[in-house]
Amino acid sequence: MTTLVLVLVAVLVVGLAVAFLLRRRFLLSGLGAVTVWLRPVASPRWSVGVAWYSGDVLLWYRGLSLSVRPQERFCRSELSIESRRAPGRDDLSLPSDVVVVSCLTAGGPRELAMDPSTVTGFLSWMESAPPGT
């Protein structure tokens, strides 16, 4: 009986690991997928994830999750960039070479951290909005 339970637990753990790895591979294989750290301004914690550009929406998927739905949706028309900065003393969980972008969204202020080349793409995406939006 104990052996059966151990085998079932092992199969469950391996199955979850495979599902997690397949989800991550799927997210990173898409065109326009970039690694982005996200933090609500009032929160001290950064969450790493994968962001996808999907037309006028930036979809953000939490990196350590099995969910297939995005945790955040940023509509380009409801997103404005407030400032950019280098990581500070409170941003120890971030790599030292990222750029932190402070944004105002429909859901409140957010901070996004990304590589400098990703920031260039993000700013280009923001500026390429159709006229009048």
Disulfide bonds with the S-S distance in Angstrom:
none
